[in-house]
Amino acid sequence: MLALTFKRSIASFAIVKASGGRSDVATSALSMLHLGDVPEPELPARDWVRVLPTLSGICGSDLAAIGGHASLYLDALTSYPFVPGHEVVGTLDDGSRVVIEPALGCKVRGIEPPCPRCAEGRPGLCYNVTDGPIEVGLQTGYCADTGGGWGEVLVAHPSQLHPVPDALTDEAAVLIEPFACCIHAALRGGAGKDDFVVVMGAGTIGLLTVAAVRMFTPPKRLIAVAKHPTQRELARKLGADQVIAPADVFQRVRFATGARRLDGMNRPLLLGGADVTFDCVGRADSLNDAVRFTRGGGTVIAVGMPGEERVDWAPIWQRELTVMGAYAYGSEPTRKGQSTFELALEAAPELHLEKLTGPLFGLGEYRDAIAYAMSAGRLGAVKVAFDLRGLRA
């Protein structure tokens, strides 16, 4: 089958990282990503099924891996070589459409009894990601045995499959996985009706977090921080009360919350500020700003995947902030045990997520696709994706 494969190479990693993750280097012959014919993944057990990807998104975590920005913490939780692609809508052999819930927890691995986290409905935190009939891997798209959405075929456990309603297009369905992540983040943040909430970043994760907060934990005021014109327009449509530029974040949050601003030697800080902040960028600048404009006793949620970023812990300590990660999805106790995938599928139709998807590229155009995705915000795009429908036409 035709697939893009990511192969571990210390030399290639060093070359790509030294380039600053430039797309031309990250997709060159010297990179870790290669297009070619590879064996179709085998079914690990009798109850597993084949999935033929239709559309597969290019995620920020994929770009971080390709560009040499991903944390090496994740290396021990990944098996190589792997076919990337965890934002997937596809078809089964009977023609039915499904989206993939990528987490490779105890149920997927056939492990009984489940670990404590899987028993809670949080397979993204599974303790047994090295066990069972498949290789180590947190998710489909980062496991050598499952395949991924950037190839013609992947294999999945039935528990990973969610039927796609007829009313939902492929272009909308490919965003269910990131939307489920953002719903999980919104529920983790738990904003109340009297809270001031800030969402930093307006790429796919930032915009979908705006939508998730507005729909599931509506606050008193929801402020989105967006860099580019298209992002600002979409943030308003998805529920932001106010959209501001990154350079204005301290001043605007100050005015919105009645906080006091103090200017130090490197960065300003607010006395007072946002009650809940979602960092959907995952870089040092955004994280260091977030812990300085979130009020004492407030909450900062890291939603965008960070690398090894340098963050000043003094404001976290002095402000007694609650800082938490929001990774993947799972069953939500506040929603009567519904999974965030179920919540995302129910909520998606009214959001018209298909408007966020595009342009689409064939696998053979992967160099252009990666380059476009790396500059998506500046180019007015949100979710760049691979379209595999032409391979089976």
C-alpha positions in Angstrom: 0.0 0.0 0.0 1.1 3.6 -0.5 1.9 5.4 2.8 3.9 8.1 4.4 6.2 6.6 6.9 8.1 8.3 9.8 11.4 6.6 10.5 13.5 7.3 13.6 17.0 8.6 12.7 19.2 10.6 15.0 21.1 12.1 12.1 17.9 13.2 10.3 16.5 14.5 13.6 19.6 16.6 14.0 19.5 18.0 10.5 15.8 18.9 10.7 16.1 20.5 14.1 19.2 22.5 13.1 17.1 23.9 10.2 14.5 25.2 12.6 12.0 22.7 11.2 11.8 24.3 7.8 9.3 22.4 5.6 11.8 22.0 2.7 14.3 20.2 5.0 11.6 18.4 7.0 10.3 16.8 3.8 13.6 16.3 2.0 15.4 13.1 1.3 17.4 13.8 4.5 14.2 13.9 6.7 12.5 11.3 8.7 9.3 11.3 6.6 9.2 9.2 3.4 6.6 8.2 0.8 6.5 4.7 -0.6 5.0 1.3 -0.8 4.9 -0.5 2.5 3.2 -3.7 3.7 -0.5 -3.4 4.8 -0.7 -3.7 8.6 -1.8 -7.1 9.8 -4.8 -7.6 12.0 -3.4 -8.1 15.5 -6.4 -10.2 16.7 -9.5 -11.7 15.2 -11.8 -8.9 16.3 -9.8 -6.1 14.7 -10.9 -4.6 11.4 -9.4 -2.8 8.4 -10.2 0.9 7.9 -9.6 2.7 4.6 -8.9 6.3 5.4 -10.9 8.9 3.4 -9.5 12.1 4.9 -6.7 12.5 7.5 -5.8 15.7 9.1 -2.3 17.1 9.6 -2.1 17.9 13.3 0.2 20.2 15.1 1.7 17.2 16.9 2.5 15.7 13.5 4.2 18.9 12.4 6.2 19.0 15.7 7.5 15.5 15.0 8.3 16.1 11.4 10.0 19.5 12.2 12.1 18.2 15.1 10.1 20.1 17.8 8.4 17.2 19.6 9.5 16.5 23.1 11.8 13.5 23.4 9.7 12.4 26.3 7.3 10.9 23.7 10.0 8.7 22.2 9.6 5.9 24.7 5.9 6.0 24.1 6.2 5.5 20.3 7.3 2.6 18.1 9.0 3.0 14.7 8.6 3.1 11.8 5.0 4.4 12.0 2.5 5.8 9.5 1.3 9.1 10.9 -2.3 10.3 10.9 -4.6 10.1 14.0 -7.3 12.5 12.8 -9.1 10.1 10.6 -12.4 9.6 8.9 -12.6 6.4 6.8 -14.7 3.5 5.6 -14.9 -0.2 6.7 -14.9 -3.0 4.2 -18.7 -2.9 4.2 -18.7 0.8 3.2 -19.8 2.2 6.5 -18.1 5.5 7.5 -16.3 5.8 10.9 -14.0 8.1 12.8 -11.2 6.6 14.7 -10.7 7.2 18.5 -6.9 6.8 18.4 -6.0 6.0 22.0 -4.5 2.5 22.4 -5.6 1.7 25.9 -6.2 -1.6 27.8 -9.4 -2.4 25.9 -7.8 -2.0 22.5 -4.8 -4.1 23.7 -7.0 -6.9 25.1 -5.8 -6.4 28.7 -8.1 -7.5 31.6 -8.6 -6.2 34.2 -8.0 -2.7 32.9 -5.5 -0.4 34.5 -6.9 2.2 37.0 -6.9 5.0 34.4 -8.6 3.0 31.7 -11.2 1.8 34.3 -11.9 5.5 34.8 -12.6 5.9 31.1 -9.2 7.7 30.4 -7.4 5.5 27.9 -5.1 8.3 27.0 -3.4 7.7 30.4 -3.2 3.9 30.0 -0.4 2.2 32.1 -0.1 -0.7 29.6 0.9 1.1 26.4 3.8 -1.4 26.0 1.6 -4.6 26.3 -0.8 -6.6 24.3 -0.7 -7.8 20.6 0.6 -4.5 19.2 3.8 -2.5 19.7 4.2 0.4 22.1 2.2 3.5 21.2 -0.1 6.0 22.8 -2.2 6.4 19.7 -3.0 5.1 16.2 -0.6 7.1 14.1 2.3 6.7 16.5 2.4 2.9 16.6 4.3 0.6 14.2 1.6 -2.0 14.1 -1.6 -0.1 13.5 -0.9 2.0 10.5 -2.2 5.5 10.4 -4.3 7.9 8.4 -1.5 8.9 6.0 -1.7 5.5 4.4 -4.2 3.5 2.3 -5.1 1.1 5.2 -5.0 1.1 8.9 -6.2 -1.5 11.5 -8.4 -0.7 14.5 -10.1 -2.4 17.4 -13.9 -2.1 17.3 -13.9 0.0 20.5 -12.1 2.7 18.5 -14.7 3.1 15.9 -17.5 5.7 16.0 -20.1 5.7 13.2 -20.4 8.9 11.3 -24.0 10.3 10.8 -25.1 10.7 7.2 -25.6 14.5 7.9 -21.8 14.9 8.6 -19.5 15.3 5.6 -16.1 13.8 5.5 -14.7 17.3 5.8 -16.5 17.8 9.0 -15.9 14.3 10.4 -12.1 14.7 10.1 -12.3 17.3 12.8 -14.1 15.1 15.3 -10.9 13.9 16.9 -9.4 17.3 17.7 -12.9 18.6 18.7 -13.2 15.7 21.2 -9.8 16.7 22.6 -11.0 20.3 23.0 -14.2 19.3 24.7 -12.1 17.2 27.2 -10.0 20.4 27.8 -13.1 22.6 28.3 -14.5 20.1 30.8 -11.1 19.9 32.6 -11.0 23.6 32.8 -14.5 23.7 34.3 -15.2 27.4 33.8 -18.2 28.8 35.6 -20.8 31.3 34.5 -19.0 34.2 36.4 -15.6 33.4 35.0 -13.4 35.3 32.6 -11.8 32.8 30.2 -8.9 33.3 27.8 -8.0 31.0 24.9 -4.5 31.5 23.6 -4.0 30.6 20.0 -6.5 30.2 17.1 -5.3 27.3 15.1 -7.4 24.2 14.9 -7.1 23.4 18.6 -7.6 27.0 19.7 -10.7 27.6 17.6 -12.2 24.3 18.6 -11.5 25.1 22.3 -13.4 28.3 21.8 -16.3 26.4 20.5 -16.1 23.7 23.2 -16.0 26.3 26.0 -18.9 28.2 24.6 -21.0 25.1 24.2 -20.1 23.1 27.3 -18.9 25.5 30.0 -20.1 29.0 29.0 -18.4 31.7 31.0 -19.2 35.3 31.7 -16.7 36.4 29.1 -14.7 34.4 26.5 -11.6 36.1 25.1 -9.7 34.6 22.1 -6.1 35.5 21.3 -5.6 35.3 17.5 -2.8 36.4 15.2 -4.3 36.3 11.7 -7.5 37.8 10.1 -9.2 34.5 9.2 -8.5 33.2 12.7 -10.1 36.3 14.3 -13.2 36.0 12.2 -13.6 32.3 12.9 -13.0 32.8 16.6 -15.9 35.3 16.7 -18.2 32.9 14.8 -17.4 30.0 17.1 -18.3 31.9 20.2 -15.6 34.4 21.4 -17.0 37.5 23.0 -13.8 39.4 22.2 -10.8 38.6 19.9 -7.5 40.3 20.6 -4.0 40.2 19.1 -1.1 38.5 21.0 0.7 41.8 21.6 -2.4 43.3 23.3 -3.2 40.4 25.6 -2.0 42.0 28.9 -3.7 45.3 28.3 -7.0 43.8 27.1 -7.2 41.2 29.8 -6.5 44.0 32.3 -9.4 46.1 31.0 -11.8 43.2 30.8 -11.1 42.0 34.4 -10.3 45.2 36.2 -6.8 43.9 37.0 -3.7 46.0 37.8 -0.7 45.8 35.4 2.9 45.9 36.6 5.8 46.1 34.2 8.9 44.1 35.2 12.3 43.7 33.6 11.2 41.1 31.1 7.4 40.6 30.9 4.5 42.4 32.5 2.2 40.8 35.0 -1.4 41.4 36.2 -2.6 41.6 39.7 -5.9 39.9 39.1 -6.7 38.7 35.6 -8.3 35.7 33.9 -9.9 33.0 35.9 -9.2 30.2 33.4 -6.7 30.3 30.6 -6.4 27.6 27.9 -2.9 27.6 26.2 -3.5 26.2 22.7 -0.1 27.2 21.4 2.3 25.2 23.6 5.3 27.5 23.2 7.4 29.3 25.8 6.0 32.7 25.0 2.4 31.7 25.3 2.9 29.7 28.5 4.9 32.4 30.2 2.3 35.0 29.3 -0.5 32.7 30.5 0.9 32.3 34.0 1.3 36.1 34.3 -2.2 37.2 33.3 -4.1 34.4 35.0 -5.2 35.6 38.5 -3.9 34.2 41.7 -5.6 30.9 42.5 -6.7 30.6 38.8 -6.2 27.7 36.4 -4.0 27.3 33.3 -4.7 24.3 31.0 -2.1 23.2 28.5 -4.0 22.1 25.4 -1.6 22.6 22.6 1.2 20.0 22.6 4.3 21.6 24.2 7.9 20.6 23.6 10.7 21.2 26.1 9.8 24.8 26.7 11.5 27.1 29.2 8.8 28.4 31.6 9.4 30.6 34.6 7.8 28.7 37.6 7.9 31.7 39.9 4.4 33.0 38.9 3.0 29.5 39.2 4.4 29.2 42.7 3.6 32.7 43.9 0.0 32.8 42.4 -0.8 29.3 43.6 -2.0 28.5 40.1 -3.5 25.2 39.2 -1.7 24.1 36.0 -3.0 21.0 34.2 -2.6 19.2 30.9 -5.5 18.2 28.7 -4.5 15.3 26.6 -6.8 13.2 24.4 -10.3 12.4 25.5 -12.3 9.8 27.5 -15.5 9.4 29.4 -16.5 12.5 31.3 -18.1 12.1 34.8 -19.7 15.5 34.4 -21.5 14.3 31.3 -22.9 11.0 32.8 -20.1 9.0 31.5 -20.4 10.1 27.8 -17.2 10.0 25.9 -16.0 13.3 24.4 -16.1 11.6 21.0 -19.9 11.1 21.5 -20.3 14.7 22.7 -18.3 15.9 19.6 -20.4 13.9 17.2 -23.6 15.2 18.8 -22.4 18.9 18.8 -20.6 19.0 15.4 -23.6 19.5 13.0 -24.5 23.0 14.4 -20.8 24.1 14.1 -20.5 23.4 10.3 -16.9 22.1 10.9 -16.5 21.5 7.2 -15.8 25.2 6.8 -12.6 24.7 8.7 -11.2 22.0 6.5 -9.0 22.6 3.5 -7.1 22.7 1.3 -6.9 19.0 0.7 -3.8 17.3 -0.8 -3.0 13.8 -2.2 -0.3 11.7 -0.5 1.9 12.4 -3.5 1.7 16.1 -2.7 2.9 15.7 0.8 5.7 18.2 0.5 3.2 20.9 -0.5 0.8 19.8 2.2 3.3 19.9 5.0 4.5 23.3 3.9 1.0 24.6 3.7 0.1 23.2 7.1 3.2 24.8 8.7 1.9 28.2 7.4 -1.8 27.6 7.7 -2.7 30.6 9.9 -0.9 33.1 7.7 -2.4 31.5 4.6 -6.0 31.7 6.0 -6.4 27.9 6.5 -7.3 25.9 9.6 -7.2 22.2 9.0 -5.0 21.0 6.1 -5.7 17.4 5.3 -4.8 14.5 3.1 -7.5 13.3 0.7 -7.1 9.5 0.0 -10.3 9.1 -1.9 -8.5 9.4 -5.3 -6.4 6.4 -4.5 -9.5 4.2 -4.7 -11.4 5.9 -7.4 
